[in-house]
Amino acid sequence: MVYQYVVTLKNQNNRYIDILGLLLSIFSVVCFTLELLRSSAVSLAYLIGAVAVLGFIVFNLIQQAKKQKVYYSRALLLAGLVWMKMPYFSWLLFVFVMLALLEYQAKYSIEIGFSDNEIVMNSLFKKRYNWTQFTNIVLKDGLITLDFANNHILQREVEDDEDDDADEDEFNEYCHHQLSKHHSETANGKRQT
């Protein structure tokens, strides 16, 4: 499918996902270190787990300070494997693996593709809409507003782009034209039946 316009929405969950990953990683390091200190023999799994997860934490904090994207999935996967060996809460393995696998999808920015026939939201499950399902679509000052015909409104910030306001005007004109065209086709189809 060729889209005339693709609008990328800002992902507002990144900060919360990073905080959760950081807290779970720190919790794991503390628990691994405590278990290492309690046991009479040095467990290589706890030692490697604590040091490696701590390394991932430090690396991610440095990347975050440089305003780079960070992912805690590697730290969570490694911590999950060590949790499997722990004498308590070994079920956390499943939680950590699930969170690690979902992190990339949760941080993925949603894209909305606009074609002459339909509008597609690219999320975990693609959502397809007909133009007739909207009464208005406007992109203005970094916000996109999708006004559904069933009185629902979706308004979200879009990713910063170097494009100027002329592109917003072109996009709004395109949407207005498509909405008018599809609504008049629907009205003409109803009149003929």
N, CA and C atoms as an extended XYZ file, in Angstrom:
579
Properties=species:S:1:pos:R:3:atomname:S:1:resname:S:1:resid:I:1 pbc="F F F"
N         0.858       -1.187        0.000 N   MET     1
C         0.000        0.000        0.000 CA  MET     1
C         0.894        1.237        0.000 C   MET     1
N         0.581        2.168       -0.866 N   VAL     2
C         1.312        3.430       -0.940 CA  VAL     2
C         0.499        4.485       -0.195 C   VAL     2
N         1.164        5.148        0.737 N   TYR     3
C         0.496        6.181        1.525 CA  TYR     3
C         0.955        7.553        1.050 C   TYR     3
N        -0.004        8.439        0.846 N   GLN     4
C         0.331        9.795        0.438 CA  GLN     4
C         0.998       10.544        1.594 C   GLN     4
N         0.544       10.250        2.815 N   TYR     5
C         1.111       10.893        4.004 CA  TYR     5
C         1.249        9.854        5.109 C   TYR     5
N         2.324        9.955        5.858 N   VAL     6
C         2.523        9.134        7.052 CA  VAL     6
C         2.857       10.085        8.192 C   VAL     6
N         2.062       10.022        9.248 N   VAL     7
C         2.261       10.874       10.420 CA  VAL     7
C         2.702        9.976       11.574 C   VAL     7
N         3.807       10.336       12.209 N   THR     8
C         4.338        9.558       13.332 CA  THR     8
C         3.985       10.258       14.633 C   THR     8
N         3.312        9.535       15.518 N   LEU     9
C         2.915       10.093       16.805 CA  LEU     9
C         4.048        9.953       17.811 C   LEU     9
N         4.157       10.935       18.704 N   LYS    10
C         5.146       10.845       19.776 CA  LYS    10
C         4.728        9.747       20.740 C   LYS    10
N         5.695        8.950       21.154 N   ASN    11
C         5.411        7.909       22.136 CA  ASN    11
C         5.590        8.520       23.515 C   ASN    11
N         4.502        8.644       24.241 N   GLN    12
C         4.535        9.296       25.548 CA  GLN    12
C         4.847        8.323       26.674 C   GLN    12
N         5.016        7.039       26.363 N   ASN    13
C         5.238        6.035       27.396 CA  ASN    13
C         6.708        5.725       27.631 C   ASN    13
N         7.609        6.222       26.787 N   ASN    14
C         9.021        5.861       26.894 CA  ASN    14
C         9.589        6.111       28.283 C   ASN    14
N         9.284        7.237       28.855 N   ARG    15
C         9.839        7.599       30.166 CA  ARG    15
C         9.407        6.597       31.232 C   ARG    15
N         8.136        6.231       31.228 N   TYR    16
C         7.621        5.299       32.228 CA  TYR    16
C         8.192        3.889       32.036 C   TYR    16
N         8.357        3.497       30.789 N   ILE    17
C         8.931        2.184       30.486 CA  ILE    17
C        10.385        2.140       30.952 C   ILE    17
N        11.133        3.233       30.715 N   ASP    18
C        12.523        3.294       31.168 CA  ASP    18
C        12.619        3.252       32.689 C   ASP    18
N        11.732        3.948       33.370 N   ILE    19
C        11.748        3.942       34.838 CA  ILE    19
C        11.451        2.543       35.362 C   ILE    19
N        10.473        1.868       34.766 N   LEU    20
C        10.150        0.505       35.189 CA  LEU    20
C        11.333       -0.426       34.959 C   LEU    20
N        11.964       -0.338       33.796 N   GLY    21
C        13.131       -1.168       33.505 CA  GLY    21
C        14.272       -0.904       34.467 C   GLY    21
N        14.501        0.373       34.776 N   LEU    22
C        15.556        0.742       35.721 CA  LEU    22
C        15.269        0.188       37.113 C   LEU    22
N        14.042        0.366       37.598 N   LEU    23
C        13.686       -0.113       38.939 CA  LEU    23
C        13.783       -1.636       39.046 C   LEU    23
N        13.305       -2.341       38.034 N   LEU    24
C        13.394       -3.804       38.065 CA  LEU    24
C        14.844       -4.276       38.006 C   LEU    24
N        15.662       -3.572       37.244 N   SER    25
C        17.082       -3.935       37.164 CA  SER    25
C        17.787       -3.689       38.490 C   SER    25
N        17.529       -2.541       39.113 N   ILE    26
C        18.137       -2.243       40.422 CA  ILE    26
C        17.665       -3.247       41.467 C   ILE    26
N        16.370       -3.549       41.483 N   PHE    27
C        15.820       -4.542       42.406 CA  PHE    27
C        16.537       -5.881       42.236 C   PHE    27
N        16.770       -6.281       40.997 N   SER    28
C        17.453       -7.545       40.727 CA  SER    28
C        18.886       -7.521       41.233 C   SER    28
N        19.599       -6.432       40.980 N   VAL    29
C        20.991       -6.331       41.438 CA  VAL    29
C        21.053       -6.428       42.961 C   VAL    29
N        20.157       -5.747       43.650 N   VAL    30
C        20.135       -5.789       45.121 CA  VAL    30
C        19.850       -7.207       45.608 C   VAL    30
N        18.847       -7.852       45.029 N   CYS    31
C        18.511       -9.216       45.455 CA  CYS    31
C        19.637      -10.201       45.149 C   CYS    31
N        20.269      -10.093       43.989 N   PHE    32
C        21.375      -10.992       43.638 CA  PHE    32
C        22.552      -10.780       44.586 C   PHE    32
N        22.831       -9.513       44.895 N   THR    33
C        23.945       -9.203       45.805 CA  THR    33
C        23.653       -9.722       47.203 C   THR    33
N        22.447       -9.532       47.700 N   LEU    34
C        22.081      -10.048       49.025 CA  LEU    34
C        22.175      -11.564       49.076 C   LEU    34
N        21.734      -12.226       48.044 N   GLU    35
C        21.800      -13.691       48.006 CA  GLU    35
C        23.249      -14.153       47.916 C   GLU    35
N        24.058      -13.402       47.203 N   LEU    36
C        25.493      -13.719       47.102 CA  LEU    36
C        26.162      -13.585       48.459 C   LEU    36
N        25.816      -12.546       49.231 N   LEU    37
C        26.394      -12.333       50.559 CA  LEU    37
C        25.889      -13.357       51.568 C   LEU    37
N        24.663      -13.831       51.432 N   ARG    38
C        24.085      -14.804       52.361 CA  ARG    38
C        24.630      -16.207       52.173 C   ARG    38
N        24.899      -16.569       50.932 N   SER    39
C        25.326      -17.950       50.674 CA  SER    39
C        26.753      -18.167       51.137 C   SER    39
N        27.011      -19.381       51.610 N   SER    40
C        28.342      -19.706       52.124 CA  SER    40
C        29.349      -19.838       50.988 C   SER    40
N        28.908      -20.365       49.848 N   ALA    41
C        29.803      -20.497       48.691 CA  ALA    41
C        29.425      -19.434       47.658 C   ALA    41
N        30.412      -18.969       46.966 N   VAL    42
C        30.173      -17.940       45.953 CA  VAL    42
C        29.462      -18.575       44.757 C   VAL    42
N        28.294      -18.051       44.449 N   SER    43
C        27.538      -18.533       43.295 CA  SER    43
C        27.888      -17.666       42.097 C   SER    43
N        28.426      -18.312       41.093 N   LEU    44
C        28.853      -17.606       39.897 CA  LEU    44
C        27.659      -16.927       39.200 C   LEU    44
N        26.484      -17.558       39.226 N   ALA    45
C        25.301      -16.996       38.561 CA  ALA    45
C        24.905      -15.660       39.197 C   ALA    45
N        24.891      -15.604       40.538 N   TYR    46
C        24.516      -14.362       41.218 CA  TYR    46
C        25.548      -13.272       40.959 C   TYR    46
N        26.816      -13.640       40.987 N   LEU    47
C        27.894      -12.673       40.766 CA  LEU    47
C        27.825      -12.107       39.346 C   LEU    47
N        27.747      -12.987       38.361 N   ILE    48
C        27.681      -12.529       36.970 CA  ILE    48
C        26.400      -11.723       36.736 C   ILE    48
N        25.291      -12.198       37.297 N   GLY    49
C        24.026      -11.489       37.136 CA  GLY    49
C        24.081      -10.087       37.706 C   GLY    49
N        24.595       -9.947       38.941 N   ALA    50
C        24.658       -8.634       39.586 CA  ALA    50
C        25.573       -7.685       38.819 C   ALA    50
N        26.745       -8.169       38.431 N   VAL    51
C        27.716       -7.311       37.737 CA  VAL    51
C        27.215       -6.935       36.338 C   VAL    51
N        26.695       -7.908       35.598 N   ALA    52
C        26.254       -7.636       34.227 CA  ALA    52
C        25.030       -6.705       34.205 C   ALA    52
N        24.057       -6.960       35.074 N   VAL    53
C        22.871       -6.101       35.098 CA  VAL    53
C        23.264       -4.694       35.534 C   VAL    53
N        24.166       -4.581       36.513 N   LEU    54
C        24.658       -3.267       36.925 CA  LEU    54
C        25.369       -2.570       35.766 C   LEU    54
N        26.122       -3.325       34.978 N   GLY    55
C        26.779       -2.767       33.792 CA  GLY    55
C        25.773       -2.220       32.786 C   GLY    55
N        24.683       -2.974       32.561 N   PHE    56
C        23.636       -2.502       31.650 CA  PHE    56
C        22.975       -1.234       32.189 C   PHE    56
N        22.789       -1.171       33.504 N   ILE    57
C        22.188        0.023       34.108 CA  ILE    57
C        23.073        1.238       33.865 C   ILE    57
N        24.360        1.098       34.147 N   VAL    58
C        25.296        2.217       33.960 CA  VAL    58
C        25.339        2.630       32.494 C   VAL    58
N        25.421        1.655       31.590 N   PHE    59
C        25.450        1.953       30.152 CA  PHE    59
C        24.196        2.720       29.733 C   PHE    59
N        23.025        2.258       30.187 N   ASN    60
C        21.776        2.927       29.821 CA  ASN    60
C        21.681        4.337       30.394 C   ASN    60
N        22.174        4.533       31.614 N   LEU    61
C        22.144        5.876       32.202 CA  LEU    61
C        23.055        6.835       31.433 C   LEU    61
N        24.189        6.341       30.974 N   ILE    62
C        25.092        7.168       30.160 CA  ILE    62
C        24.420        7.508       28.832 C   ILE    62
N        23.794        6.508       28.199 N   GLN    63
C        23.090        6.745       26.929 CA  GLN    63
C        21.946        7.730       27.113 C   GLN    63
N        21.240        7.609       28.241 N   GLN    64
C        20.124        8.509       28.514 CA  GLN    64
C        20.614        9.947       28.701 C   GLN    64
N        21.781       10.098       29.344 N   ALA    65
C        22.350       11.431       29.532 CA  ALA    65
C        22.734       12.057       28.188 C   ALA    65
N        23.065       11.210       27.211 N   LYS    66
C        23.396       11.691       25.865 CA  LYS    66
C        22.154       11.863       24.998 C   LYS    66
N        20.973       11.701       25.600 N   LYS    67
C        19.688       11.825       24.905 CA  LYS    67
C        19.508       10.750       23.837 C   LYS    67
N        20.074        9.573       24.068 N   GLN    68
C        19.915        8.429       23.174 CA  GLN    68
C        18.798        7.535       23.686 C   GLN    68
N        18.214        6.736       22.796 N   LYS    69
C        17.213        5.757       23.218 CA  LYS    69
C        17.901        4.658       24.006 C   LYS    69
N        17.231        4.210       25.065 N   VAL    70
C        17.776        3.119       25.870 CA  VAL    70
C        16.775        1.976       25.909 C   VAL    70
N        17.320        0.773       26.034 N   TYR    71
C        16.500       -0.425       26.151 CA  TYR    71
C        17.026       -1.252       27.320 C   TYR    71
N        16.131       -1.614       28.210 N   TYR    72
C        16.489       -2.442       29.360 CA  TYR    72
C        16.214       -3.918       29.093 C   TYR    72
N        15.856       -4.275       27.876 N   SER    73
C        15.477       -5.655       27.579 CA  SER    73
C        16.620       -6.637       27.823 C   SER    73
N        17.854       -6.268       27.490 N   ARG    74
C        18.981       -7.171       27.730 CA  ARG    74
C        19.192       -7.393       29.220 C   ARG    74
N        19.107       -6.320       29.980 N   ALA    75
C        19.261       -6.435       31.435 CA  ALA    75
C        18.132       -7.276       32.021 C   ALA    75
N        16.921       -7.090       31.532 N   LEU    76
C        15.785       -7.847       32.050 CA  LEU    76
C        15.875       -9.321       31.674 C   LEU    76
N        16.326       -9.617       30.467 N   LEU    77
C        16.490      -11.019       30.069 CA  LEU    77
C        17.544      -11.717       30.921 C   LEU    77
N        18.667      -11.054       31.113 N   LEU    78
C        19.729      -11.630       31.936 CA  LEU    78
C        19.261      -11.793       33.384 C   LEU    78
N        18.595      -10.778       33.910 N   ALA    79
C        18.083      -10.857       35.279 CA  ALA    79
C        17.059      -11.986       35.399 C   ALA    79
N        16.228      -12.153       34.387 N   GLY    80
C        15.247      -13.236       34.401 CA  GLY    80
C        15.901      -14.597       34.490 C   GLY    80
N        17.000      -14.783       33.757 N   LEU    81
C        17.719      -16.063       33.819 CA  LEU    81
C        18.298      -16.315       35.210 C   LEU    81
N        18.800      -15.263       35.845 N   VAL    82
C        19.352      -15.422       37.197 CA  VAL    82
C        18.228      -15.648       38.202 C   VAL    82
N        17.084      -15.006       37.994 N   TRP    83
C        15.945      -15.218       38.897 CA  TRP    83
C        15.519      -16.682       38.889 C   TRP    83
N        15.741      -17.347       37.781 N   MET    84
C        15.395      -18.761       37.681 CA  MET    84
C        16.188      -19.596       38.704 C   MET    84
N        17.384      -19.164       39.039 N   LYS    85
C        18.235      -19.871       40.004 CA  LYS    85
C        18.009      -19.449       41.446 C   LYS    85
N        17.296      -18.369       41.639 N   MET    86
C        17.098      -17.844       42.987 CA  MET    86
C        16.213      -18.800       43.802 C   MET    86
N        16.444      -18.865       45.137 N   PRO    87
C        15.640      -19.754       45.985 CA  PRO    87
C        14.223      -19.216       46.229 C   PRO    87
N        13.970      -17.986       45.889 N   TYR    88
C        12.649      -17.384       46.058 CA  TYR    88
C        12.319      -16.562       44.811 C   TYR    88
N        11.054      -16.337       44.580 N   PHE    89
C        10.556      -15.542       43.443 CA  PHE    89
C        11.087      -16.008       42.086 C   PHE    89
N        11.340      -17.289       41.933 N   SER    90
C        11.869      -17.768       40.644 CA  SER    90
C        10.856      -17.575       39.507 C   SER    90
N         9.576      -17.398       39.849 N   TRP    91
C         8.546      -17.144       38.841 CA  TRP    91
C         8.745      -15.790       38.150 C   TRP    91
N         9.588      -14.926       38.748 N   LEU    92
C         9.856      -13.632       38.110 CA  LEU    92
C        10.532      -13.788       36.746 C   LEU    92
N        11.088      -14.962       36.493 N   LEU    93
C        11.670      -15.245       35.188 CA  LEU    93
C        10.657      -14.912       34.087 C   LEU    93
N         9.428      -15.380       34.238 N   PHE    94
C         8.404      -15.171       33.206 CA  PHE    94
C         8.034      -13.696       33.065 C   PHE    94
N         7.959      -12.991       34.176 N   VAL    95
C         7.629      -11.570       34.147 CA  VAL    95
C         8.731      -10.790       33.426 C   VAL    95
N         9.979      -11.071       33.775 N   PHE    96
C        11.102      -10.344       33.179 CA  PHE    96
C        11.223      -10.636       31.683 C   PHE    96
N        11.057      -11.891       31.298 N   VAL    97
C        11.149      -12.237       29.878 CA  VAL    97
C        10.018      -11.568       29.102 C   VAL    97
N         8.814      -11.590       29.645 N   MET    98
C         7.669      -10.965       28.971 CA  MET    98
C         7.889       -9.451       28.812 C   MET    98
N         8.357       -8.800       29.878 N   LEU    99
C         8.602       -7.355       29.801 CA  LEU    99
C         9.715       -7.031       28.804 C   LEU    99
N        10.754       -7.869       28.778 N   ALA   100
C        11.848       -7.643       27.837 CA  ALA   100
C        11.369       -7.776       26.393 C   ALA   100
N        10.513       -8.749       26.136 N   LEU   101
C        10.019       -8.955       24.776 CA  LEU   101
C         9.053       -7.853       24.339 C   LEU   101
N         8.325       -7.292       25.270 N   LEU   102
C         7.345       -6.260       24.941 CA  LEU   102
C         7.929       -4.845       24.907 C   LEU   102
N         9.145       -4.673       25.414 N   GLU   103
C         9.716       -3.327       25.501 CA  GLU   103
C         9.839       -2.647       24.136 C   GLU   103
N        10.352       -3.359       23.142 N   TYR   104
C        10.520       -2.752       21.819 CA  TYR   104
C         9.175       -2.322       21.233 C   TYR   104
N         8.173       -3.187       21.380 N   GLN   105
C         6.855       -2.838       20.839 CA  GLN   105
C         6.251       -1.661       21.588 C   GLN   105
N         6.443       -1.624       22.908 N   ALA   106
C         5.874       -0.534       23.704 CA  ALA   106
C         6.537        0.804       23.393 C   ALA   106
N         7.787        0.777       22.977 N   LYS   107
C         8.503        2.017       22.669 CA  LYS   107
C         8.376        2.436       21.204 C   LYS   107
N         7.762        1.591       20.413 N   TYR   108
C         7.614        1.889       18.995 CA  TYR   108
C         6.601        3.010       18.819 C   TYR   108
N         6.961        4.005       18.054 N   SER   109
C         6.052        5.119       17.790 CA  SER   109
C         4.975        4.680       16.810 C   SER   109
N         3.755        5.051       17.104 N   ILE   110
C         2.638        4.705       16.235 CA  ILE   110
C         2.672        5.595       14.996 C   ILE   110
N         2.513        4.972       13.856 N   GLU   111
C         2.455        5.703       12.591 CA  GLU   111
C         1.043        5.590       12.030 C   GLU   111
N         0.574        6.681       11.445 N   ILE   112
C        -0.735        6.691       10.790 CA  ILE   112
C        -0.495        6.965        9.316 C   ILE   112
N        -0.883        6.007        8.486 N   GLY   113
C        -0.733        6.142        7.044 CA  GLY   113
C        -2.044        6.568        6.411 C   GLY   113
N        -1.970        7.571        5.547 N   PHE   114
C        -3.156        8.107        4.873 CA  PHE   114
C        -3.039        7.813        3.381 C   PHE   114
N        -3.956        6.992        2.870 N   SER   115
C        -4.005        6.726        1.434 CA  SER   115
C        -5.358        7.205        0.905 C   SER   115
N        -5.550        7.093       -0.394 N   ASP   116
C        -6.804        7.555       -0.980 CA  ASP   116
C        -7.994        6.702       -0.544 C   ASP   116
N        -7.741        5.451       -0.162 N   ASN   117
C        -8.839        4.539        0.172 CA  ASN   117
C        -9.064        4.354        1.663 C   ASN   117
N        -8.006        4.467        2.463 N   GLU   118
C        -8.143        4.155        3.881 CA  GLU   118
C        -7.079        4.859        4.713 C   GLU   118
N        -7.276        4.756        6.034 N   ILE   119
C        -6.315        5.270        7.005 CA  ILE   119
C        -5.916        4.089        7.872 C   ILE   119
N        -4.608        3.867        8.034 N   VAL   120
C        -4.117        2.713        8.777 CA  VAL   120
C        -3.251        3.194        9.937 C   VAL   120
N        -3.577        2.709       11.144 N   MET   121
C        -2.749        2.984       12.323 CA  MET   121
C        -1.879        1.764       12.570 C   MET   121
N        -0.578        1.969       12.495 N   ASN   122
C         0.376        0.893       12.660 CA  ASN   122
C         0.752        0.778       14.136 C   ASN   122
N         0.057       -0.059       14.862 N   SER   123
C         0.358       -0.312       16.263 CA  SER   123
C         0.573       -1.815       16.415 C   SER   123
N         0.444       -2.354       17.612 N   LEU   124
C         0.637       -3.791       17.820 CA  LEU   124
C        -0.247       -4.574       16.856 C   LEU   124
N        -1.493       -4.175       16.747 N   PHE   125
C        -2.404       -4.724       15.756 CA  PHE   125
C        -2.830       -3.573       14.854 C   PHE   125
N        -2.629       -3.729       13.548 N   LYS   126
C        -2.981       -2.656       12.621 CA  LYS   126
C        -4.471       -2.399       12.674 C   LYS   126
N        -4.820       -1.129       12.703 N   LYS   127
C        -6.223       -0.725       12.682 CA  LYS   127
C        -6.475        0.003       11.371 C   LYS   127
N        -7.476       -0.447       10.663 N   ARG   128
C        -7.822        0.146        9.371 CA  ARG   128
C        -9.148        0.885        9.496 C   ARG   128
N        -9.184        2.075        8.913 N   TYR   129
C       -10.388        2.897        8.959 CA  TYR   129
C       -10.715        3.381        7.559 C   TYR   129
N       -12.008        3.511        7.275 N   ASN   130
C       -12.468        4.170        6.052 CA  ASN   130
C       -12.536        5.662        6.328 C   ASN   130
N       -12.420        6.429        5.280 N   TRP   131
C       -12.513        7.879        5.436 CA  TRP   131
C       -13.875        8.288        5.994 C   TRP   131
N       -14.890        7.491        5.703 N   THR   132
C       -16.237        7.826        6.167 CA  THR   132
C       -16.396        7.684        7.677 C   THR   132
N       -15.417        7.050        8.333 N   GLN   133
C       -15.488        6.894        9.783 CA  GLN   133
C       -15.017        8.156       10.519 C   GLN   133
N       -14.632        9.185        9.772 N   PHE   134
C       -14.151       10.438       10.352 CA  PHE   134
C       -15.005       11.597        9.861 C   PHE   134
N       -15.149       12.590       10.731 N   THR   135
C       -15.812       13.822       10.304 CA  THR   135
C       -14.794       14.912       10.014 C   THR   135
N       -13.612       14.828       10.646 N   ASN   136
C       -12.588       15.840       10.422 CA  ASN   136
C       -11.228       15.286       10.843 C   ASN   136
N       -10.191       15.693       10.124 N   ILE   137
C        -8.806       15.356       10.465 CA  ILE   137
C        -7.990       16.611       10.241 C   ILE   137
N        -7.268       17.046       11.292 N   VAL   138
C        -6.502       18.293       11.210 CA  VAL   138
C        -5.133       18.089       11.850 C   VAL   138
N        -4.101       18.603       11.182 N   LEU   139
C        -2.745       18.644       11.732 CA  LEU   139
C        -2.388       20.108       11.916 C   LEU   139
N        -2.168       20.518       13.168 N   LYS   140
C        -1.896       21.931       13.450 CA  LYS   140
C        -0.968       22.049       14.644 C   LYS   140
N         0.103       22.802       14.496 N   ASP   141
C         1.044       23.108       15.583 CA  ASP   141
C         1.554       21.861       16.297 C   ASP   141
N         1.874       20.836       15.538 N   GLY   142
C         2.445       19.627       16.120 CA  GLY   142
C         1.430       18.705       16.769 C   GLY   142
N         0.151       18.949       16.560 N   LEU   143
C        -0.920       18.088       17.082 CA  LEU   143
C        -1.771       17.593       15.926 C   LEU   143
N        -2.084       16.306       15.958 N   ILE   144
C        -3.030       15.785       14.976 CA  ILE   144
C        -4.326       15.464       15.715 C   ILE   144
N        -5.417       15.850       15.127 N   THR   145
C        -6.733       15.599       15.704 CA  THR   145
C        -7.534       14.781       14.708 C   THR   145
N        -7.980       13.610       15.146 N   LEU   146
C        -8.839       12.756       14.338 CA  LEU   146
C       -10.206       12.730       15.015 C   LEU   146
N       -11.175       13.316       14.363 N   ASP   147
C       -12.535       13.406       14.892 CA  ASP   147
C       -13.365       12.303       14.236 C   ASP   147
N       -13.654       11.254       15.012 N   PHE   148
C       -14.414       10.121       14.494 CA  PHE   148
C       -15.889       10.478       14.370 C   PHE   148
N       -16.576        9.800       13.469 N   ALA   149
C       -18.005       10.032       13.257 CA  ALA   149
C       -18.831        9.590       14.466 C   ALA   149
N       -18.285        8.697       15.304 N   ASN   150
C       -19.018        8.231       16.489 CA  ASN   150
C       -18.731        9.101       17.717 C   ASN   150
N       -18.289       10.334       17.492 N   ASN   151
C       -18.029       11.338       18.532 CA  ASN   151
C       -16.797       11.061       19.396 C   ASN   151
N       -15.939       10.143       19.000 N   HIS   152
C       -14.658        9.968       19.681 CA  HIS   152
C       -13.639       10.889       19.022 C   HIS   152
N       -12.710       11.370       19.822 N   ILE   153
C       -11.650       12.229       19.294 CA  ILE   153
C       -10.307       11.662       19.746 C   ILE   153
N        -9.378       11.569       18.820 N   LEU   154
C        -8.006       11.188       19.132 CA  LEU   154
C        -7.139       12.393       18.825 C   LEU   154
N        -6.460       12.907       19.839 N   GLN   155
C        -5.581       14.051       19.645 CA  GLN   155
C        -4.243       13.718       20.278 C   GLN   155
N        -3.188       13.723       19.465 N   ARG   156
C        -1.862       13.370       19.947 CA  ARG   156
C        -0.810       14.266       19.325 C   ARG   156
N         0.311       14.385       20.044 N   GLU   157
C         1.458       15.112       19.514 CA  GLU   157
C         2.133       14.273       18.449 C   GLU   157
N         2.666       14.946       17.431 N   VAL   158
C         3.392       14.237       16.381 CA  VAL   158
C         4.887       14.467       16.578 C   VAL   158
N         5.681       13.544       16.018 N   GLU   159
C         7.138       13.672       16.089 CA  GLU   159
C         7.561       14.960       15.408 C   GLU   159
N         8.592       15.588       15.958 N   ASP   160
C         9.114       16.812       15.354 CA  ASP   160
C         9.675       16.489       13.984 C   ASP   160
N         9.384       17.362       13.054 N   ASP   161
C         9.869       17.196       11.695 CA  ASP   161
C        10.402       18.534       11.227 C   ASP   161
N        11.354       18.495       10.324 N   GLU   162
C        11.942       19.738        9.833 CA  GLU   162
C        11.013       20.460        8.876 C   GLU   162
N         9.929       19.811        8.512 N   ASP   163
C         9.009       20.410        7.543 CA  ASP   163
C         8.351       21.657        8.124 C   ASP   163
N         7.927       22.527        7.239 N   ASP   164
C         7.313       23.779        7.679 CA  ASP   164
C         5.790       23.692        7.620 C   ASP   164
N         5.139       24.810        7.905 N   ASP   165
C         3.682       24.848        7.967 CA  ASP   165
C         3.022       24.578        6.612 C   ASP   165
N         3.742       24.782        5.517 N   ALA   166
C         3.155       24.526        4.197 CA  ALA   166
C         2.752       23.063        4.088 C   ALA   166
N         3.539       22.151        4.664 N   ASP   167
C         3.207       20.739        4.622 CA  ASP   167
C         1.961       20.449        5.455 C   ASP   167
N         1.807       21.153        6.575 N   GLU   168
C         0.590       21.006        7.370 CA  GLU   168
C        -0.614       21.424        6.534 C   GLU   168
N        -0.485       22.533        5.818 N   ASP   169
C        -1.580       23.013        4.983 CA  ASP   169
C        -1.909       22.012        3.877 C   ASP   169
N        -0.856       21.451        3.237 N   GLU   170
C        -1.067       20.456        2.191 CA  GLU   170
C        -1.761       19.218        2.753 C   GLU   170
N        -1.307       18.771        3.913 N   PHE   171
C        -1.902       17.595        4.553 CA  PHE   171
C        -3.376       17.861        4.885 C   PHE   171
N        -3.653       19.004        5.478 N   ASN   172
C        -5.034       19.339        5.841 CA  ASN   172
C        -5.928       19.447        4.612 C   ASN   172
N        -5.399       20.007        3.540 N   GLU   173
C        -6.162       20.103        2.294 CA  GLU   173
C        -6.442       18.707        1.731 C   GLU   173
N        -5.435       17.839        1.762 N   TYR   174
C        -5.599       16.459        1.290 CA  TYR   174
C        -6.693       15.747        2.094 C   TYR   174
N        -6.640       15.861        3.417 N   CYS   175
C        -7.634       15.209        4.274 CA  CYS   175
C        -9.029       15.766        4.027 C   CYS   175
N        -9.125       17.082        3.902 N   HIS   176
C       -10.421       17.706        3.641 CA  HIS   176
C       -11.004       17.199        2.313 C   HIS   176
N       -10.139       17.113        1.300 N   HIS   177
C       -10.583       16.627       -0.011 CA  HIS   177
C       -11.056       15.177        0.084 C   HIS   177
N       -10.290       14.315        0.755 N   GLN   178
C       -10.659       12.896        0.871 CA  GLN   178
C       -11.946       12.719        1.669 C   GLN   178
N       -12.088       13.472        2.744 N   LEU   179
C       -13.308       13.381        3.554 CA  LEU   179
C       -14.526       13.805        2.732 C   LEU   179
N       -14.413       14.915        2.016 N   SER   180
C       -15.521       15.394        1.182 CA  SER   180
C       -15.862       14.369        0.107 C   SER   180
N       -14.843       13.856       -0.542 N   LYS   181
C       -15.035       12.893       -1.628 CA  LYS   181
C       -15.738       11.630       -1.126 C   LYS   181
N       -15.238       11.059       -0.044 N   HIS   182
C       -15.795        9.798        0.449 CA  HIS   182
C       -17.186        9.978        1.066 C   HIS   182
N       -17.411       11.102        1.719 N   HIS   183
C       -18.734       11.346        2.295 CA  HIS   183
C       -19.767       11.602        1.194 C   HIS   183
N       -19.364       12.284        0.113 N   SER   184
C       -20.312       12.524       -0.981 CA  SER   184
C       -20.594       11.217       -1.730 C   SER   184
N       -19.589       10.336       -1.887 N   GLU   185
C       -19.807        9.035       -2.517 CA  GLU   185
C       -20.790        8.206       -1.694 C   GLU   185
N       -20.636        8.245       -0.374 N   THR   186
C       -21.542        7.505        0.507 CA  THR   186
C       -22.958        8.072        0.415 C   THR   186
N       -23.057        9.398        0.403 N   ALA   187
C       -24.379       10.037        0.303 CA  ALA   187
C       -25.036        9.712       -1.038 C   ALA   187
N       -24.262        9.725       -2.120 N   ASN   188
C       -24.809        9.390       -3.446 CA  ASN   188
C       -25.227        7.935       -3.511 C   ASN   188
N       -24.478        7.057       -2.875 N   GLY   189
C       -24.818        5.633       -2.858 CA  GLY   189
C       -26.103        5.383       -2.100 C   GLY   189
N       -26.332        6.131       -1.018 N   LYS   190
C       -27.565        5.971       -0.233 CA  LYS   190
C       -28.765        6.503       -0.998 C   LYS   190
N       -28.576        7.587       -1.767 N   ARG   191
C       -29.682        8.168       -2.525 CA  ARG   191
C       -30.138        7.225       -3.647 C   ARG   191
N       -29.186        6.498       -4.235 N   GLN   192
C       -29.518        5.624       -5.363 CA  GLN   192
C       -30.257        4.371       -4.902 C   GLN   192
N       -30.107        3.959       -3.644 N   THR   193
C       -30.782        2.740       -3.184 CA  THR   193
C       -32.126        2.996       -2.595 C   THR   193
